[in-house]
Amino acid sequence: MNDKDFSTPTSGGVPITDDLVGRLADEAEEGYEVTDLRRRGGRRPMGSAAADVVPVRLDPELRAALVRRAEYEHISAGEVIRSALRAWLDVA
């Protein structure tokens, strides 16, 4: 390997040249069709709107029981809590 190998920035192994930067800038200035852009992950929606985070304090025994139930059911602790609240509050 020579010094050139370390000094040339790449994107996914493709060298970033002035020509490439110019082409990408021209493409960006033309604009993108939003529906054609790929989703980059993130959390799936839960319900009809964005979900709120609600902090809750749990004593060690309740926390341990929650973790045991989540492991037994092969689901997250949050899903155990949501399921229990739905059943207790009688909501879908």
C-alpha positions as a printed Julia matrix, in Angstrom:
92×3 Matrix{Float64}:
   0.0     0.0     0.0
   1.19    3.52   -0.66
   0.38    6.94    0.84
  -2.22    7.6    -1.89
  -4.37    4.71   -0.58
  -4.81    6.49    2.75
  -5.29   10.04    1.46
  -8.12    9.49   -1.02
 -11.52    9.68    0.71
 -14.05    7.11   -0.44
 -17.74    6.44   -0.06
 -18.39    2.71    0.02
 -15.07    2.17   -1.76
 -15.82    4.69   -4.53
 -13.26    7.53   -4.64
 -14.79   10.94   -3.95
 -13.57   13.11   -6.81
 -14.41   16.68   -7.73
 -16.37   15.31  -10.69
 -18.44   13.04   -8.43
 -19.15   15.88   -6.0
 -20.24   18.09   -8.91
 -22.59   15.43  -10.3
 -24.12   14.8    -6.88
 -24.58   18.53   -6.28
 -26.3    18.94   -9.66
 -28.58   16.0    -8.85
 -29.46   17.48   -5.46
 -30.2    20.91   -6.94
 -32.67   19.3    -9.36
 -34.47   17.86   -6.34
 -35.57   14.39   -5.37
 -38.94   12.7    -5.56
 -39.71   12.04   -1.9
 -41.69    8.89   -2.64
 -38.63    7.4    -4.37
 -36.36    7.85   -1.35
 -35.82    4.68    0.63
 -36.76    4.44    4.28
 -33.7     4.29    6.49
 -35.07    2.39    9.43
 -36.31    3.77   12.66
 -39.08    2.51   14.81
 -42.31    1.24   13.33
 -45.36    3.35   14.21
 -47.47    2.05   17.09
 -51.05    3.06   16.53
 -52.61    6.11   14.95
 -50.04    8.74   15.95
 -46.54    9.16   17.26
 -46.07    7.37   20.58
 -45.17    9.17   23.81
 -42.48    8.01   26.19
 -43.8     7.7    29.74
 -41.15    7.17   32.42
 -42.24    4.83   35.2
 -40.41    3.84   38.38
 -40.48    0.15   39.23
 -39.33   -1.46   42.45
 -36.7    -4.2    41.99
 -39.19   -7.05   42.46
 -41.63   -5.66   39.88
 -38.78   -4.98   37.45
 -37.5    -8.55   37.86
 -41.0    -9.95   37.25
 -41.31   -7.76   34.15
 -38.01   -9.01   32.76
 -38.93  -12.64   33.48
 -42.3   -12.26   31.71
 -40.71  -10.54   28.71
 -38.12  -13.31   28.39
 -40.79  -16.0    28.79
 -43.0   -14.41   26.1
 -39.99  -13.54   23.85
 -41.13   -9.91   23.66
 -39.78   -6.61   24.93
 -40.46   -5.28   28.41
 -42.26   -2.36   26.77
 -44.63   -4.72   24.96
 -45.39   -6.51   28.25
 -46.24   -3.15   29.83
 -48.38   -2.04   26.88
 -50.23   -5.36   26.83
 -50.91   -5.21   30.58
 -52.16   -1.62   30.34
 -54.46   -2.47   27.41
 -55.97   -5.36   29.38
 -56.3    -3.39   32.63
 -57.71   -0.29   30.94
 -59.87   -2.37   28.58
 -58.65   -0.61   25.42
 -57.62   -2.06   22.06
